[in-house]
Amino acid sequence: MPEAVIEVEALGKTYRTSVKQPGFRGTLRHYFRRQYREIEAVRSVSFRIARGEVVGFLGANGAGKTTTLKMLTGLVHPTSGRARVAGHEPFRREREFLERITLVMGNKQQLLWDLPALETLRINAAIYRLDEATAQARIAELSELLEIQDKLREPVRKLSLGERMKCELLAALLHRPEVLFLDEPTLGLDVNAQDSIRGFLREYNRRHRATIVLTSHYMADITALCERVLLIHRGALIYDGELRGILERFAPYREVELTLDAGVADEVLERFGEVASRKGRTTRLIVRREDVTRTLQQLLRELPVSDLAIKDPPIEQIVGRLFREGSLGEEGSAEPRTP
């Protein structure tokens, strides 16, 4: 069995929050006799991640992804369960542990706004006790990989969002961590910048055999970097496996692409399934798996079909649909809208 660098067992986090009723009376009651309720952000999550793996951590907003990452980096103490990362208990925040991990959040920054990024890098090198030669060598390597050699001496406020994110990654990886926790690292970036970040992470993983846990709402990040995904829903881990396995478990429907000899109204096509798209005489229909055979027979019998193909929908469409429609059942099964 491969060496596990992250081990999580029945990890849970419950927050206690006060409840206030509206109005003046509610304010007085809240002040003198405060009431509380418990919010279970993460529920008994367990998994293991081997050294060198790149794992996607997926879930809708509020599913528990960031809370889990904060527990694994020691920023939040778990209510229950246990976790070990790189041989350490995260919440102890021991220096050796902090030197072996990094956390990058797409909506947070550590760079000093009015100074060149190089100044922040020098501060980080001092914090991690890197000698000047080692720091310069790593800055040169990472800046070349990120293609920002000529941007390090410019004030951070003058950099584009993509350039700032690259500098953030450089600062976070200067101490060469073994474990990378990346929370939406491409948030808000344009397509070219996103692609550049993905290429960098792929190469960094190859060079240094770093373990990467990645959360992202851009499915292109996940499909480009991750073979394995963890899927969390309402605080509970409902899937741990290969990315392709999501098709079998969470996609009880297929795509039917048909080309017609003559035009047909949308209302007619909607009798056979959900119309996903139309371009000229070519239409993509979403059809439940159990209805595919019957629907194909009906299509061929009733419409002027010149070409027809059946395929599984793209991974990004499946996951996006699940999160967008909230179509995950309590038992972790998918319940897409019936066409």
DAQUIWO-V464657 format. One line per field, one symbol per residue. phi: phi as a letter, one per 40 degrees, with the letter a starting at -180 (. if undefined). burial: I if it has 16 or more other C-alpha atoms within 10 Angstrom, else O. A space follows every 10 residues. Layout:
phi->???
burial->???
This chain:
phi->.dcccbbbbf caabbbbcbb ccgccccccc ccbcbbbbbc cbbfcbabbc dgcbbcbbic dgchcccccc ccbgcbccca gaabbfgbcd ccfcdccccb babbbcbbab ccdcbcddcc ccccccccfc cccccccccc ccccccfbdc bcccddcccc dccccccccc ccbccfccbb bbbfcbdgcc dccdcccccc cccccccbfc cbbbbacccc ccccbbcbbb bbafgbcbaa icdcccdccb bcabcbbbbb cacbcddccc cbicccabag cbbbbbbcdc bddccccccc cbbccbaaab acccdccccc cdcccgcccc cgccbcccd
burial->OOOIIIIIOO IIIOOOOOOI OOOOOOOOOI OOOOOOOOOI IIIIIIOIII IIIIIIIIII OOIIIIIIII IIIIOOIIII OIIIIIOIII IOOOOOIIII IIIIIIOOOO IOOOIIIIOI IIOIIOOOOI OOOOIOOIIO OIIOIIOIOO IIOOIIOOIO IIIIIIIIII IIIIIIIIII IIIIIIIOIO OOIIOIIIII IIOIIOOOOI IIIIIIIIII IIIOIIOIII IIIIIIIIII OOIOOIIOOI IIIIIIIIII OOOOOOOOIO OIIIIOOOOO OIIIIIIIOO OIOOIIOOIO OOOOIOOIOO OIOOIOOIII IIIOOOIIOO OIOIIIOOO
